[in-house]
Amino acid sequence: MKPNQKLADALKSLKRLQDKHRGVIDSGDLKEAQRVLLIEEGFLRVVMKGWYVCANPRDREGDSTAWYASFWSFLAGYLGKRFGKRYCLNVEASLLLHTRSTVIPQQVTAIAREGGTSVLDLPHDTSLLIYPDGKAIPKKREDIDGLQVFSLPETLCKLGPQAFRNLSREAEIALGLVRDPGDLLTVLLAGDGMPAAAGRLAGAFRFTGRADEADRILVTMRQAKYDVRESNPFEIATPLLGVTRERSPYVMRLQSMWAGWRDDVLSIFPTAPGLPHSAKDYLRNVADRYRADAYNSLSIEGYEVNDALIDRVAKSGWNPDGNAEDRRDRDALAARGYFQAFEAVKTSLKQVLVGKNPGQVFRVDHHRWYGELFAPAVTLGILEPHQLAGYRSGPVYIRNSMHTPLPREALVDAMQALFDLLSQEPEPAVRAVLGHHLFVFIHPYFDGNGRIGRFLLNAMLASGGYPWTVVRVKRRDTYMGALESASVGGDIKPFARFLVEEMLDTGG
C-alpha cells in the first residue's frame, strides 16, 4: 500500500472516532500502526500514556490550542472509561459547568467511589485530582457534556463561603438560574438539614435583590425547627446581575462582565470629545488611516501584506478573473475583502456621526461588514455563498487561549445581548472597549472575528468623537495578552490601557 494511502486510511479511522469521542482517543481505539503514523504526521497529540487528542499538523511544538479545545472532552472520556458513572466532579467544577464557564481551569477535582487519591499531571500545567469518598457522591447526578456533576440545587447548597468569594460571577449566575427556591429547600431540608448553607443562600438571594426567595428559605427552615442565621457570602460591593429573567448562563455572563467592568474602563479612558462638528472631516481622517489600518489589522491575523498590495486593491488594480497571480493570491483576497469591508464601515460611520444609536447601527450592519470581508473568496469559489449567511455552524478555538468561545447554540442569544448592551450604554468608551472584547469573546464567525471586532471598536469610538485607532501589529502580543487577561483573568484594565495607548500613539 502506498504511504499516502496508509495515511488516508488512518485519517478515515480518526474521523470516525473524532465524531464519536469528540476528539479524544485512547490507545485501544486505533490500530497501533495507524496511531503511530497519525502521531508522526501531527494529527494526534499525546496527553498521557494511552490517551491522545486530535490536533492540527500545522500547530507548532508547545501549541496549547488542541489541548484546551479537548480539555473537558478528555476528562469525560478518561473518567468514563475508568469509573463509568461511579464518580462526580466536585461542587466547584460542577458550578463551572452549570454556568458554562468559558475558562479552562488549572485543576479539576473528581470524587470517585473506589481507588486511592491521585493527581494526573496533564498538558500545559493542568491537572486532574481524584480522591475516593463514596459518601460524598450524590445519588442523583446530572450529565453535562458527558461529565457527572452535582445538580444545580445541590451545587449551590454545598458551595462554601470561599467559593462565593473566588467564583462570585459563577455563583451569581447560578443563583440567576434558580427559578424556584423550593428546589434548594428540598436539598437543605434533607437528612440532618443544612442550616449554615440556608443562611448563606438566604443572604445571597437578598444581596441580589430577591428578598422574597430569601424570606421563603428562612421561614421554611425555621418552620422545620432549624436555627438559621442569614449571612451574605459575597464580598463584591454590589450585585452585577441582580434580579434577572434571563435563562441563558452565557447571556448572564456577558451582562455580568459588562456591569463589572464599565467603571474600570471609565477610570482609564479619557473623556469623550463628543460627536465632531464636521462628519466630512472625520471621515476624511478615517480614509487617510486606511493604509495603516489595513496593513496592521491584516498582519495581526497572519496575512503578509505590503503598501503595494494595499494600493493595488484600493485602486481596483486586482483582477481575479483575468490575472492568474491574483487568482492564487490568498493575501490579495484578504486585502480586497478588507478594503470592501472598510468602505462598508465608513458608510455605517455616517449614521453614527449624525447621532444614530451606534448599537443599533452595528446590529443592522455587522453582517454586511462580514459579507464584504469574505465576498472575494465567494466570487472565486473558495467559499460557498451560504457561508456568508450568518454565524458559524460549529465550534471554533482561539489559538493558545484558555478561553473557549461560546458554542454555536448560544450565538444568537449572546449577540442579541451584545446589541442590547451596546444600545443601552451611555458612555462611548465603554461601548468601544467592552464591545470589542465581548465580540471576540463570543467569536460568532469561523473567521474574521478580530477584524470585525476592530471595526466595531472604531465605530464605537466614533460615537464619542474619539479618533479612528489602529491596533499595531508590532504590539500584537500585548494586544492578545490583554484580551486574555480579561477573558481568563477577569481583568479588563490591561485591555483598556492598551487601547488608550494605541489611540494616543497612532495619532489620536
C-alpha positions in Angstrom: 0.0 0.0 0.0 1.3 3.5 -0.9 2.3 5.6 2.1 -0.3 8.3 1.3 -3.0 5.6 1.2 -2.0 4.4 4.6 -2.3 8.0 5.9 -5.7 8.4 4.2 -7.0 5.2 5.8 -5.7 6.2 9.2 -7.4 9.6 8.8 -10.7 7.9 7.9 -10.5 5.9 11.1 -9.6 9.0 13.0 -12.6 10.9 11.6 -15.0 8.2 12.8 -13.5 8.3 16.2 -13.4 12.1 16.3 -17.1 12.3 15.6 -17.8 9.6 18.2 -15.5 10.7 21.0 -15.2 14.4 20.4 -11.6 14.3 19.5 -10.4 12.2 22.4 -8.7 8.9 21.6 -7.4 6.1 23.8 -4.8 3.6 22.7 -7.4 0.8 22.1 -9.4 2.9 19.6 -6.9 2.7 16.7 -4.6 0.1 15.3 -1.1 0.6 16.5 0.4 1.3 13.0 -2.3 3.9 12.4 -1.8 5.5 15.8 2.0 5.8 15.3 1.5 7.3 11.8 -1.0 9.9 13.0 1.3 10.9 15.8 4.2 11.2 13.4 2.2 13.3 11.0 0.9 15.6 13.8 -2.8 14.6 13.7 -2.6 13.2 17.2 -1.0 14.7 20.4 -0.1 12.7 23.4 -1.9 13.7 26.6 -0.7 10.9 28.9 0.2 7.2 28.4 -2.5 5.6 26.3 -4.5 8.8 25.7 -4.4 11.3 22.8 -6.3 14.3 21.4 -6.8 15.3 17.8 -4.5 18.1 16.6 -3.7 20.2 13.6 -0.4 19.2 12.0 0.4 22.9 11.4 0.4 23.5 15.1 3.9 24.3 16.5 5.5 22.3 19.2 4.1 23.5 22.5 0.9 24.9 21.0 -1.9 24.5 23.5 -4.9 25.0 21.2 -5.6 21.3 20.7 -5.4 20.6 24.4 -7.6 23.4 25.6 -10.2 22.6 22.8 -10.3 19.0 24.1 -9.9 19.5 27.8 -13.5 18.8 29.1 -13.9 16.1 26.4 -10.8 14.4 27.7 -12.0 14.4 31.3 -15.3 12.9 30.2 -13.6 10.2 28.2 -11.0 9.4 30.8 -13.3 9.4 33.8 -16.0 7.5 31.9 -13.5 4.8 30.8 -12.1 4.4 34.3 -15.1 4.8 36.5 -18.2 4.6 34.3 -20.7 6.8 36.2 -19.3 6.0 39.6 -17.8 9.4 40.2 -18.8 13.1 40.4 -16.9 16.3 39.8 -16.7 18.4 43.0 -19.1 21.3 43.6 -16.6 23.9 42.2 -16.2 22.1 38.9 -19.9 21.4 38.8 -20.5 25.1 39.2 -18.3 25.9 36.3 -20.1 23.5 34.1 -23.6 24.6 35.1 -22.8 28.2 34.5 -21.0 27.4 31.2 -17.7 29.0 32.2 -15.5 29.5 29.1 -12.2 29.3 31.0 -10.2 26.2 31.2 -9.4 25.6 35.0 -5.9 24.8 36.1 -7.1 21.8 38.1 -10.4 19.8 38.3 -11.3 17.6 41.2 -13.3 14.4 40.8 -14.7 12.3 43.6 -14.7 8.5 43.0 -16.3 5.5 44.7 -13.2 3.5 44.8 -9.4 3.7 44.4 -6.9 5.9 46.0 -6.0 9.6 45.8 -4.1 10.5 42.8 -3.1 13.6 40.8 -2.8 13.3 37.0 -0.5 15.9 35.5 -1.9 17.0 32.2 -0.6 19.2 29.4 0.1 22.9 29.8 0.1 22.9 33.6 -3.4 21.5 34.0 -4.2 18.5 36.3 -6.9 16.2 37.5 -7.2 15.4 41.2 -9.1 12.2 42.0 -9.9 11.1 45.6 -12.2 8.4 46.9 -15.3 9.3 49.0 -18.3 7.3 48.1 -20.5 9.0 50.7 -19.8 12.4 49.1 -21.2 11.3 45.7 -24.8 12.2 45.4 -27.3 9.5 44.5 -28.8 11.8 41.8 -26.3 13.4 39.4 -26.6 15.3 36.2 -24.7 14.7 33.0 -23.2 17.8 31.4 -21.2 17.1 28.2 -20.6 13.6 29.3 -19.4 14.5 32.8 -21.1 13.5 36.1 -21.8 16.6 38.2 -23.9 17.7 41.2 -27.3 19.1 40.3 -27.6 22.8 40.3 -29.5 23.0 43.6 -27.1 20.7 45.3 -24.1 22.6 43.9 -25.4 25.8 45.4 -26.3 24.2 48.7 -22.8 22.7 49.1 -21.0 25.7 47.8 -18.8 27.0 50.7 -18.0 30.6 51.6 -14.7 30.6 49.8 -16.3 29.6 46.5 -18.7 32.6 46.8 -15.6 34.8 47.1 -13.4 33.2 44.5 -16.2 32.3 42.0 -18.5 35.2 42.6 -19.5 35.7 39.0 -20.3 32.0 38.6 -22.2 31.9 41.9 -24.4 34.9 40.9 -25.1 33.3 37.5 -26.1 30.0 39.3 -28.5 31.9 41.6 -30.0 33.5 38.5 -30.6 30.1 37.0 -32.7 29.1 40.1 -36.4 29.8 39.3 -37.9 28.3 42.5 -36.2 28.1 45.9 -38.2 25.0 46.5 -35.6 23.1 44.6 -33.0 24.4 47.0 -35.1 23.7 50.1 -35.5 20.0 49.1 -31.8 19.7 49.5 -31.5 22.0 52.5 -34.1 20.0 54.5 -32.8 16.5 53.6 -31.1 14.4 56.2 -29.8 16.4 59.1 -30.5 19.6 57.3 -28.1 22.3 56.2 -28.8 25.4 58.3 -25.5 27.1 57.5 -26.0 26.7 53.8 -29.5 28.0 54.1 -28.2 31.1 55.8 -25.7 31.7 53.0 -28.2 31.2 50.3 -30.8 33.5 52.0 -28.1 36.2 52.3 -27.1 35.7 48.7 -30.6 36.0 47.4 -31.3 39.1 49.4 -28.0 40.6 48.2 -29.0 40.0 44.6 -32.4 41.7 45.1 -34.6 38.6 45.6 -35.9 39.2 49.1 -38.9 37.0 48.7 -36.8 34.0 47.9 -34.5 34.8 50.9 -37.5 35.1 53.2 -39.0 31.8 51.9 -35.8 29.9 52.7 -35.6 31.4 56.2 -39.3 30.9 57.1 -39.3 27.3 55.8 -36.1 26.3 57.5 -37.4 27.8 60.8 -40.7 26.1 60.4 -38.7 22.9 60.3 -37.1 23.9 63.6 -33.6 24.8 62.2 -31.7 27.8 63.7 -30.8 29.7 60.6 -28.6 32.8 60.6 -28.6 34.8 57.4 -25.2 35.9 56.1 -24.2 37.4 52.8 -21.4 35.2 51.3 -20.5 37.6 48.6 -17.6 40.1 49.0 -18.4 42.2 45.9 -19.8 45.6 46.7 -22.9 45.3 44.6 -24.5 42.6 42.6 -23.6 42.5 38.9 -26.8 40.9 37.7 -29.4 41.5 40.3 -32.9 40.3 39.5 -32.9 38.8 36.0 -35.4 36.8 34.0 -32.6 35.7 31.7 -32.3 31.9 31.3 -29.1 31.6 29.4 -25.9 31.4 31.5 -23.9 32.7 28.6 -26.0 35.9 28.4 -25.8 36.4 32.1 -22.1 36.1 31.9 -21.9 38.8 29.3 -24.2 41.1 31.3 -22.1 40.4 34.4 -18.9 41.2 32.7 -20.3 44.5 31.3 -21.6 45.6 34.6 -18.5 44.6 36.5 -16.1 46.3 34.1 -17.6 49.5 33.0 -16.3 51.6 35.9 -12.8 50.2 35.3 -13.0 51.4 31.7 -14.3 54.8 32.7 -11.4 55.2 35.2 -8.8 54.7 32.4 -10.2 56.2 29.2 -10.1 59.9 28.6 -13.4 61.8 28.5 -15.2 61.5 25.1 -14.7 64.6 22.9 -18.3 64.3 21.6 -19.5 64.0 18.1 -17.4 66.0 15.7 -18.8 69.2 14.2 -17.9 68.1 10.7 -18.6 64.4 9.8 -17.0 65.0 6.5 -13.7 66.0 8.1 -13.9 63.0 10.4 -14.5 60.6 7.5 -11.6 62.1 5.6 -9.3 61.4 8.5 -10.6 57.8 8.6 -9.9 57.4 4.9 -6.4 58.7 5.5 -5.8 55.9 8.0 -6.9 53.2 5.7 -3.4 52.1 4.6 -2.0 51.8 8.2 -5.2 50.2 9.4 -5.3 47.6 6.6 -1.6 46.8 7.0 -1.8 46.3 10.8 -5.1 44.6 11.0 -4.4 42.1 8.3 -0.9 41.5 9.6 -2.2 40.8 13.1 -4.3 38.0 11.5 -1.2 36.5 9.8 -1.6 37.8 6.3 1.5 39.1 4.6 0.6 42.5 3.2 2.6 45.5 2.0 1.8 49.0 0.7 1.9 48.0 -2.9 -0.7 45.3 -2.4 -2.9 47.7 -0.4 -2.7 50.4 -3.0 -3.4 47.9 -5.8 -6.6 46.6 -4.3 -7.8 50.0 -3.2 -7.4 51.3 -6.8 -9.2 48.1 -8.1 -5.9 47.0 -9.7 -6.7 43.5 -8.7 -8.3 41.2 -11.2 -9.0 37.6 -10.1 -10.9 36.9 -13.3 -8.1 37.9 -15.7 -4.9 37.7 -13.6 -3.7 34.2 -12.6 -1.4 35.6 -9.9 -4.3 37.5 -8.3 -6.4 34.4 -8.5 -3.9 32.4 -6.5 -3.1 35.2 -4.1 -4.6 34.5 -0.7 -3.3 37.7 0.8 -4.7 39.7 -2.1 -8.1 38.1 -1.4 -7.9 39.2 2.2 -6.7 42.7 1.3 -9.5 43.2 -1.2 -12.1 41.9 1.3 -10.7 44.3 3.9 -11.0 47.2 1.5 -14.6 46.4 0.8 -15.4 45.9 4.5 -13.6 49.2 5.3 -15.8 51.0 2.8 -18.9 49.4 4.4 -17.8 50.5 7.8 -17.4 54.1 6.6 -21.0 54.0 5.4 -22.1 52.9 8.9 -20.0 55.7 10.4 -22.0 58.3 8.5 -25.1 57.1 10.5 -23.2 57.1 13.8 -21.7 60.6 13.2 -25.2 62.1 12.8 -26.3 60.7 16.1 -28.0 57.4 15.3 -27.7 54.8 18.1 -24.4 53.1 17.4 -25.5 49.8 18.9 -28.4 49.7 16.5 -26.2 50.6 13.6 -23.9 47.7 14.5 -26.9 45.3 14.9 -28.1 46.0 11.4 -24.7 46.4 9.6 -22.3 43.9 11.1 -23.3 41.1 8.8 -22.8 43.4 5.8 -19.2 44.1 7.0 -18.6 40.4 7.3 -20.1 39.7 3.9 -17.8 42.3 2.3 -14.8 40.9 4.1 -15.2 37.5 2.5 -17.1 38.3 -0.7 -13.9 38.0 -2.9 -13.4 34.4 -1.6 -17.0 33.6 -2.6 -16.6 35.2 -6.0 -13.6 32.8 -6.7 -15.4 29.8 -5.4 -13.1 29.4 -2.4 -16.0 29.8 0.0 -19.6 28.7 -0.6 -22.2 31.5 -0.7 -24.1 30.1 2.2 -21.0 30.8 4.4 -21.9 34.5 4.2 -25.4 33.8 5.6 -24.8 34.2 9.3 -22.9 33.0 12.3 -20.7 29.9 12.4 -22.3 26.4 12.5 -19.7 24.7 14.7 -17.0 25.2 17.3 -14.0 27.5 17.0 -11.0 28.0 19.2 -8.6 30.9 19.8 -5.0 29.8 19.4 -3.3 29.1 22.7 -6.1 30.7 24.7 -7.5 29.2 27.9 -10.8 30.8 26.9 -13.2 28.7 24.8 -15.6 30.8 22.6 -19.3 30.2 23.0 -20.9 27.2 21.4 -23.0 27.6 18.2 -26.3 27.2 20.0 -25.5 30.2 22.3 -24.5 32.6 19.5 -27.9 34.2 18.6 -28.8 35.0 22.2 -25.3 36.2 23.0 -25.2 38.5 20.0 -28.6 39.9 20.9 -27.4 40.6 24.4 -24.3 42.4 23.0 -26.6 44.5 20.7 -28.7 45.5 23.7 -25.7 46.3 25.9 -24.2 48.5 23.2 -27.5 50.2 22.5 -28.3 50.9 26.2 -24.8 52.0 27.2 -24.5 55.8 27.5 -20.6 56.0 27.6 -18.8 55.7 24.2 -15.6 54.5 25.8 -17.4 51.6 27.5 -19.1 50.7 24.2 -15.8 50.7 22.4 -13.7 48.7 24.9 -16.3 46.2 26.1 -18.0 46.0 22.7 -14.7 44.9 21.1 -13.8 42.5 23.9 -17.2 40.8 24.2 -17.5 40.4 20.4 -14.2 38.4 20.2 -15.1 36.7 23.5 -18.3 35.4 21.7 -16.4 34.8 18.4 -19.5 34.5 16.3 -17.8 33.7 13.0 -15.4 31.0 11.9 -13.0 33.6 10.6 -12.7 37.4 10.6 -13.7 37.9 14.3 -10.6 40.1 15.0 -11.1 42.3 12.0 -14.8 42.8 12.6 -14.1 43.3 16.3 -11.6 46.2 15.5 -14.2 47.7 13.1 -16.7 47.6 15.9 -14.1 49.2 18.2 -13.7 52.1 15.9 -17.4 52.5 15.1 -18.0 52.9 18.9 -15.0 55.2 19.3 -16.5 57.4 16.5 -19.8 57.6 18.5 -17.8 59.6 21.1 -15.7 61.6 18.7 -12.6 59.6 19.5 -10.2 59.1 16.5 -10.0 56.0 14.4 -7.5 53.9 16.2 -5.0 51.4 14.7 -4.0 48.4 16.7 -0.4 47.9 15.5 1.0 44.5 14.6 4.2 45.3 16.5 2.1 45.2 19.6 0.2 42.0 18.7 1.5 40.1 21.7 0.4 42.8 24.1 -3.0 43.1 22.4 -3.6 39.3 22.7 -2.3 39.2 26.2 -4.6 42.0 27.3 -7.6 40.2 25.8 -6.6 37.0 27.6 -6.3 38.9 30.9 -9.9 39.9 30.5 -11.3 36.6 29.2 -9.4 34.3 31.6 -8.2 36.5 34.4 -11.3 38.7 34.7 -9.3 41.9 34.5 -10.3 44.4 31.8 -7.9 47.2 32.8 -4.9 46.0 30.8 -7.0 46.0 27.6 -8.5 49.4 28.3 -5.0 50.8 29.0 -3.7 49.2 25.8 -6.4 50.8 23.7 -5.8 54.2 25.1 -2.1 53.9 24.3 -2.8 52.8 20.8 -5.3 55.7 20.4 -2.7 58.2 21.5 0.3 56.7 19.7 -1.3 56.4 16.4 -2.3 60.0 16.0 -5.2 60.4 18.3 
